[in-house]
Amino acid sequence: MDENVSLDQVRNDLIEDGFSEIDLRPILPSLEDVFVTLTNNLKD
């Protein structure tokens, strides 16, 4: 996710799209997240 987008903005966008019960919090990426990102970057 783009670090320039605040959690409040994401929350507001989700509410506008009909998602009313939202629990957002930052998490650290897992090794799997890093692998998927790096693999996807190889395709470009």
C-alpha positions as CSV (number, residue, x, y, z in Angstrom):
1,M,0.0,0.0,0.0
2,D,1.2,3.5,-0.7
3,E,2.6,5.0,2.5
4,N,1.4,8.4,1.4
5,V,-2.2,7.3,1.9
6,S,-3.4,7.6,5.5
7,L,-5.4,5.0,7.3
8,D,-8.2,7.5,7.7
9,Q,-8.4,8.0,4.0
10,V,-8.5,4.2,3.4
11,R,-11.2,3.9,6.1
12,N,-13.3,6.7,4.5
13,D,-13.0,5.1,1.1
14,L,-14.1,1.7,2.3
15,I,-17.0,3.2,4.2
16,E,-18.1,5.0,1.0
17,D,-17.9,1.7,-0.8
18,G,-20.3,0.1,1.7
19,F,-17.9,-1.5,4.2
20,S,-19.2,-0.4,7.6
21,E,-17.3,-2.5,10.1
22,I,-13.6,-1.8,9.5
23,D,-10.5,-2.5,11.7
24,L,-7.4,-1.1,10.1
25,R,-3.9,-1.2,11.6
26,P,-0.4,-1.2,10.1
27,I,1.4,-4.5,10.1
28,L,5.0,-5.5,9.3
29,P,5.4,-7.4,6.0
30,S,6.0,-11.1,6.3
31,L,8.7,-13.0,4.3
32,E,5.9,-14.2,2.0
33,D,4.9,-10.6,1.3
34,V,8.4,-9.7,0.4
35,F,8.8,-12.7,-1.8
36,V,5.5,-12.0,-3.7
37,T,6.5,-8.3,-4.2
38,L,9.9,-9.2,-5.5
39,T,8.5,-11.9,-7.8
40,N,5.9,-9.5,-9.2
41,N,8.6,-6.9,-9.8
42,L,10.6,-9.4,-11.9
43,K,7.6,-9.6,-14.3
44,D,7.8,-5.9,-15.2
